Amino acid sequence: MNFFGVAMPESEKKRILMPILSKQEGNTGFLEQIPKEAEEIFLLLVIDTGFMPGMFGFAASDIAAGNVLMQLIRKFFVRRRKKCFDIEEWGNTERKILQTIHLKKIGTVFLVKQDNQFYRELVEQIRSESEAEIIEIELPRKEKETKKEQSDSRGAFFSRK
């Protein structure tokens, strides 16, 4: 149901948003969880300037890595004959995700589940400000994942410095 109490049209349920929040979205185990019924998949890469480090060269390499990852994901879905759209935005991650949900009439948001404060706040904000269903996919953890790797995962390509 939307704000006015009207049920979401079936076509909107088949529109999926996949924000690129970490490098884990390229994991085949995650990508294979996207339902076959999905008609349109929107990949969203947000360059969140609030989290960019001071050195431009580092930020540029992260942007490039994000674009490469987005293209790999896109190829995965195109091979499965899915309509897949790339969206690259600059700004606040939460706001850009919510704007995309509303503008593209997204029914479902697929996320790689993360264990950090940023991620929990993001999920809560999506739930409170949109009607989109959120599906969180938990990927198996690497045995030797270090504490630094866990703390570095802000949920986007840029971490706070």
C-alpha positions as CSV (number, residue, x, y, z in Angstrom):
1,M,0.0,0.0,0.0
2,N,1.2,3.5,-0.7
3,F,0.7,6.6,1.3
4,F,-2.9,6.9,0.1
5,G,-3.8,3.3,0.9
6,V,-3.6,2.2,-2.7
7,A,-2.0,-1.2,-3.4
8,M,1.3,-1.2,-5.4
9,P,0.7,-2.2,-9.0
10,E,2.1,-5.5,-10.0
11,S,4.4,-3.9,-12.5
12,E,6.2,-1.9,-9.7
13,K,6.8,-5.1,-7.8
14,K,8.9,-6.4,-10.8
15,R,11.2,-3.3,-10.7
16,I,14.2,-3.9,-8.6
17,L,16.8,-1.5,-7.2
18,M,20.3,-2.8,-6.4
19,P,22.4,0.0,-4.8
20,I,26.1,-0.7,-5.1
21,L,27.0,-0.2,-1.4
22,S,30.1,-2.4,-1.2
23,K,32.1,-4.6,-3.5
24,Q,30.1,-7.6,-2.5
25,E,27.2,-6.9,-4.8
26,G,29.2,-8.5,-7.6
27,N,29.1,-11.8,-5.7
28,T,27.4,-14.5,-7.9
29,G,25.7,-15.9,-4.9
30,F,24.0,-12.5,-4.3
31,L,23.2,-11.9,-8.0
32,E,21.5,-15.3,-8.4
33,Q,19.1,-14.4,-5.6
34,I,17.4,-11.8,-7.8
35,P,14.1,-13.4,-8.8
36,K,13.5,-14.5,-12.4
37,E,10.3,-12.5,-12.4
38,A,12.2,-9.3,-12.2
39,E,11.5,-7.2,-15.3
40,E,13.8,-4.2,-14.8
41,I,16.9,-4.0,-12.6
42,F,18.3,-0.6,-11.7
43,L,21.9,-0.5,-10.5
44,L,22.7,2.6,-8.5
45,L,26.2,3.8,-7.7
46,V,26.2,6.8,-5.4
47,I,29.4,8.8,-5.1
48,D,28.7,10.2,-1.6
49,T,30.9,13.3,-1.2
50,G,30.3,13.3,2.5
51,F,32.4,10.2,2.8
52,M,35.1,11.0,0.3
53,P,38.7,11.0,1.6
54,G,40.9,14.0,1.2
55,M,43.0,12.7,-1.7
56,F,41.4,13.0,-5.1
57,G,43.4,10.2,-6.6
58,F,42.0,7.7,-4.1
59,A,38.5,8.8,-4.7
60,A,38.9,8.6,-8.5
61,S,40.1,5.0,-8.2
62,D,37.1,4.1,-6.0
63,I,34.8,5.7,-8.6
64,A,36.4,3.7,-11.3
65,A,36.2,0.5,-9.3
66,G,32.5,1.2,-8.7
67,N,31.9,1.6,-12.4
68,V,33.8,-1.6,-13.3
69,L,31.7,-3.5,-10.7
70,M,28.5,-2.0,-12.0
71,Q,29.4,-3.1,-15.6
72,L,30.1,-6.6,-14.4
73,I,26.8,-6.8,-12.7
74,R,25.0,-5.4,-15.7
75,K,26.6,-8.0,-18.0
76,F,25.4,-10.8,-15.6
77,F,21.8,-9.6,-16.0
78,V,22.0,-8.9,-19.7
79,R,23.1,-12.5,-20.3
80,R,19.9,-13.5,-18.5
81,R,17.9,-11.3,-20.8
82,K,16.9,-8.8,-18.1
83,K,16.6,-5.1,-18.7
84,C,19.3,-3.5,-16.7
85,F,19.9,0.2,-16.2
86,D,23.0,1.9,-14.7
87,I,22.5,5.0,-12.6
88,E,25.4,7.0,-11.3
89,E,24.6,9.8,-8.9
90,W,26.6,12.3,-6.7
91,G,25.2,13.2,-3.3
92,N,23.9,11.6,-0.1
93,T,23.6,7.9,-0.4
94,E,20.3,7.6,1.6
95,R,18.6,10.5,-0.3
96,K,19.7,9.2,-3.7
97,I,18.4,5.7,-2.9
98,L,15.1,7.0,-1.8
99,Q,14.8,9.4,-4.8
100,T,15.5,6.5,-7.1
101,I,12.8,4.3,-5.4
102,H,10.2,7.1,-5.9
103,L,11.2,8.3,-9.3
104,K,11.6,4.8,-10.9
105,K,8.6,3.3,-9.0
106,I,10.8,0.6,-7.4
107,G,9.0,-2.3,-5.8
108,T,11.9,-4.2,-4.3
109,V,15.4,-3.2,-3.1
110,F,18.0,-5.9,-2.9
111,L,20.9,-5.4,-0.5
112,V,23.9,-7.4,0.7
113,K,23.3,-7.5,4.4
114,Q,26.1,-5.8,6.4
115,D,26.9,-5.5,10.0
116,N,27.5,-1.8,10.5
117,Q,25.7,1.3,11.8
118,F,25.5,3.0,8.4
119,Y,23.8,-0.1,6.9
120,R,21.2,-0.4,9.7
121,E,20.4,3.3,9.5
122,L,20.0,3.1,5.7
123,V,17.6,0.1,5.9
124,E,15.5,1.8,8.6
125,Q,15.3,5.0,6.5
126,I,14.2,3.1,3.4
127,R,11.6,1.3,5.4
128,S,10.2,4.4,7.0
129,E,10.2,6.6,3.9
130,S,9.2,4.2,1.1
131,E,6.9,1.3,0.4
132,A,9.6,-0.7,-1.3
133,E,10.1,-4.2,0.0
134,I,13.7,-4.7,1.2
135,I,15.3,-8.0,0.7
136,E,18.6,-8.5,2.6
137,I,20.8,-11.3,1.4
138,E,23.4,-12.5,3.8
139,L,26.6,-13.7,2.2
140,P,28.8,-16.3,3.8
141,R,31.7,-14.6,5.7
142,K,35.3,-15.4,4.9
143,E,36.9,-17.3,7.7
144,K,39.9,-15.0,7.8
145,E,38.0,-11.7,7.6
146,T,39.9,-9.2,9.8
147,K,38.5,-6.7,12.2
148,K,39.9,-3.9,9.9
149,E,37.9,-5.3,6.9
150,Q,34.8,-5.4,9.1
151,S,35.2,-1.8,10.3
152,D,36.1,-0.5,6.8
153,S,32.8,-1.6,5.4
154,R,30.9,1.7,5.6
155,G,28.4,0.3,3.0
156,A,29.7,2.4,0.2
157,F,32.9,2.9,-1.7
158,F,34.1,5.8,0.5
159,S,34.8,5.6,4.2
160,R,34.8,8.4,6.7
161,K,38.3,9.7,7.4
